[in-house]
Amino acid sequence: QVQLVESGGGWVQPGGSLRLSCASSTNIFSANVMGWYRQAPGKQRELVATITGGGTTSYADSVKGRFTIFRDKAKNTLNLQMNSLKVEDTAVYYCNSRRLVWPTGDYWGQGTQVTVSS
């Protein structure tokens, strides 16, 4: 069982920056695909960014050029650097870890709130 805990959320003005962190109970430098999702009030959860075990990254069009997903080996964390934040980035952000080989799994953190407003 993989346990994930997000942190780093908070309030920021438009144009500001935040860095989210996801601590994992297992080594994040594995074959798992890890990612960040977000869910705004009244909206479906959407994919923000992913990173494979090999380090390949992918981003939603809405955050390209502004967000960066990366891993910190020393801290064993998955991180999301968010720059040039917009009001529409306001959401609960969730860390996700997936295994595609046996034993397969799909794990989620509890979420961390990001609020962007003036």
Buried (B, 14 or more C-beta within 10 A) or exposed (E): EBEBBBBBBEEBEEEEEBBBBBBBEBEBEBEBBBBBBBBBEEEEBEBBBBBBEEEEEBBBEEBEEBBBBBBEEEEBBBBBBBBEBEEEBBBBBBBBBBBEEEEEEEBBBEBBEBBBEE
